[in-house]
Amino acid sequence: MTTIGIIPARYASQRLPAKPLLDLLGKPMVQRVYEQAMKARKLDRVIVATDDRRIEQAVKAFGGEVLMTRADVVSGSDRVAAVAKSLAAELYVNIQGDEPLIPPTLIDEAVETLERDSGAVVGTLARRLESPDDLSNPGVVKVVFDRRGHALYFSRSPIPHVRDENDLSRWPSSAAMYKHIGIYVYRREFLLRFALMEASPLERAEKLEQLRILEAGETIAVGTTLHDTVPVDTPADVERVLHILKSSPLHLSSSSFVPSKDSSHGS
């Protein structure tokens, strides 16, 4: 399959203005993400999709491929769809532009969810949830899926609910609970349809775009992974990433990076 990795990157951010251009040990964050994506075996091409000329110039400066999209594009998936309209491929991977430590193997695992499941239109990943703090944190999205690995529901609330255990700290050991990893792989035909679909009631309630797909009756394949990501949403996240880079500068050349509990963060 021809597979294109797309990194949506916008300049505006409420908490971290110019986030894609944040300096991370001499490289803008968008370059860190791009370089990690380029190491993935399953990607034939990696493109940064942006509506800002400053980001475009930064990507060109480090030799990356960049495509300008319209300024009125609302979400990252819409930006990926905009690229899909002009560049034909079988699969498109939405790689979050704020994950400079993303393991290349994690990207490959996400692509493999669709390679082995012809009935699914979207593929994504989940990691076994161990921390009760993550379980109760609405910023950490949880997912439940069936025996075939098809998503049943995504929620900011703890799912599944362990009825006979009142101590929330024991829930992760009482039932299999999974944290959703925010990477998506789309089949082209569905991606173009998805961009035209209205936001659904559950999506509006949970503020989770993937619920629009489930409410439409479509299938999301969920693969499990041992890898985690460290999204950059706050100044504290920037410091966390810098600490990891400084303490283990060679880890980005490895595909087996699994952050410790201290460095993990919600997706």
SVG drawing of the C-alpha trace seen along z (x, -y; Angstrom):
<svg xmlns="http://www.w3.org/2000/svg" viewBox="-26 -33 49 45">
<polyline fill="none" stroke="black" stroke-width="0.4" points="0.0,0.0 1.1,-3.6 1.1,-5.3 1.7,-9.0 2.4,-10.4 1.0,-13.9 1.9,-16.2 -0.7,-18.9 1.0,-22.1 -0.7,-25.3 1.0,-28.4 -1.8,-29.5 -2.1,-27.9 -3.8,-29.2 -1.2,-27.8 1.9,-27.6 1.9,-30.2 4.1,-29.1 4.2,-25.6 5.6,-23.9 8.6,-26.3 9.5,-25.8 13.2,-25.2 14.1,-21.8 17.9,-21.6 18.5,-23.5 15.7,-22.1 12.1,-23.3 9.6,-20.8 8.1,-20.2 11.6,-19.1 11.8,-16.6 8.4,-15.1 9.3,-15.0 12.7,-13.2 11.0,-10.6 8.3,-10.0 10.9,-9.6 12.4,-6.6 9.1,-4.7 9.3,-1.7 5.7,-1.9 5.6,-5.4 6.5,-6.1 6.4,-9.9 6.1,-12.4 4.6,-15.9 4.0,-18.8 0.6,-20.4 0.3,-24.0 -1.4,-27.3 1.4,-29.4 4.3,-30.7 6.7,-30.8 6.2,-27.0 6.5,-26.4 9.9,-28.3 11.1,-26.4 10.3,-23.0 12.0,-23.9 15.0,-25.1 15.6,-21.6 14.9,-20.0 11.4,-18.7 8.4,-18.4 5.6,-20.9 2.2,-21.6 0.2,-24.7 -3.5,-24.3 -6.3,-26.8 -6.4,-29.0 -10.0,-28.1 -9.3,-24.3 -10.7,-23.5 -9.0,-20.3 -5.9,-18.2 -8.0,-15.5 -9.4,-18.2 -5.9,-19.2 -5.0,-15.6 -8.1,-15.4 -7.0,-18.5 -3.7,-16.9 -5.5,-13.7 -7.6,-15.6 -4.4,-16.6 -2.1,-13.6 -3.5,-10.2 -2.4,-7.3 -4.2,-4.3 -3.5,-5.2 -2.9,-8.5 -1.4,-8.7 -2.3,-11.7 0.8,-12.2 0.3,-14.8 2.6,-17.7 3.2,-18.1 4.9,-14.8 8.6,-15.3 9.5,-12.0 7.1,-9.7 8.7,-6.3 8.9,-5.3 7.7,-1.8 4.5,-3.2 3.8,-4.7 4.4,-1.4 2.1,0.4 -0.7,-2.0 -0.4,-1.4 -0.4,2.3 -3.8,2.1 -5.4,1.3 -3.1,3.6 -4.4,6.6 -8.1,5.5 -9.7,4.9 -13.1,4.2 -11.9,1.1 -11.8,-2.4 -9.6,-3.9 -6.8,-2.4 -5.4,-3.7 -3.5,-2.4 -4.0,-1.9 -1.7,-1.2 -2.5,0.7 -3.4,-1.9 -1.6,-1.4 -1.8,-4.7 -5.0,-5.5 -4.1,-9.2 -4.5,-8.7 -7.7,-6.8 -9.3,-9.7 -7.7,-12.4 -10.2,-13.6 -7.2,-14.7 -6.3,-11.0 -8.7,-9.4 -9.7,-5.8 -10.9,-3.2 -12.7,0.1 -12.7,2.6 -14.1,6.0 -12.3,9.3 -11.6,8.4 -9.9,5.2 -12.7,3.0 -13.4,-0.1 -16.6,-0.1 -16.3,-3.5 -13.8,-6.3 -14.3,-8.4 -12.7,-10.9 -14.3,-9.1 -12.9,-5.8 -14.1,-2.9 -15.0,-0.2 -16.7,-1.0 -15.7,1.6 -19.0,1.9 -17.9,4.0 -14.7,2.0 -15.1,-1.3 -11.4,-2.1 -10.5,-3.7 -6.8,-3.0 -7.6,0.7 -9.5,0.5 -6.5,1.0 -5.7,4.3 -9.3,5.4 -10.1,5.0 -8.2,4.4 -8.2,0.6 -6.5,-1.1 -5.3,-4.6 -5.9,-5.8 -2.8,-6.9 -3.8,-9.7 -2.5,-8.6 -4.9,-7.8 -4.6,-5.9 -7.3,-6.6 -8.3,-4.9 -8.6,-7.5 -12.2,-7.1 -13.4,-7.3 -11.1,-10.2 -12.6,-12.3 -16.1,-11.4 -15.2,-12.0 -14.1,-15.6 -17.7,-16.3 -19.5,-14.7 -21.2,-16.9 -20.0,-16.7 -22.1,-14.1 -23.9,-14.3 -21.4,-12.1 -18.5,-14.0 -19.8,-17.3 -20.4,-15.9 -16.9,-14.3 -15.0,-16.6 -13.6,-13.5 -13.6,-13.6 -13.3,-9.8 -16.8,-9.3 -18.2,-10.8 -16.8,-7.8 -18.4,-5.3 -21.8,-7.1 -21.7,-6.8 -21.5,-3.0 -17.9,-2.8 -15.2,-0.5 -12.1,-1.7 -9.4,0.9 -7.5,0.6 -4.0,2.1 -2.3,2.4 1.2,1.1 3.9,1.0 5.0,-2.5 3.8,-5.8 4.0,-9.4 4.8,-12.7 2.6,-15.4 3.7,-19.0 0.7,-21.1 2.1,-23.2 5.4,-24.8 5.9,-21.9 5.6,-19.5 8.4,-21.4 10.6,-21.0 9.8,-17.3 10.8,-16.7 14.0,-18.8 14.9,-16.7 14.4,-13.4 16.5,-14.7 19.3,-15.9 19.4,-12.8 19.1,-10.3 20.1,-12.1 20.4,-8.9 17.0,-7.4 15.4,-9.0 17.5,-6.7 15.7,-3.7 12.3,-2.4 11.8,-1.1 11.3,-4.2 8.8,-3.7 8.5,-6.7 8.5,-6.1 5.4,-7.0 7.1,-10.3 7.4,-11.2 4.1,-9.8 1.2,-12.2 -2.3,-12.0 -3.2,-11.8"/>
</svg>
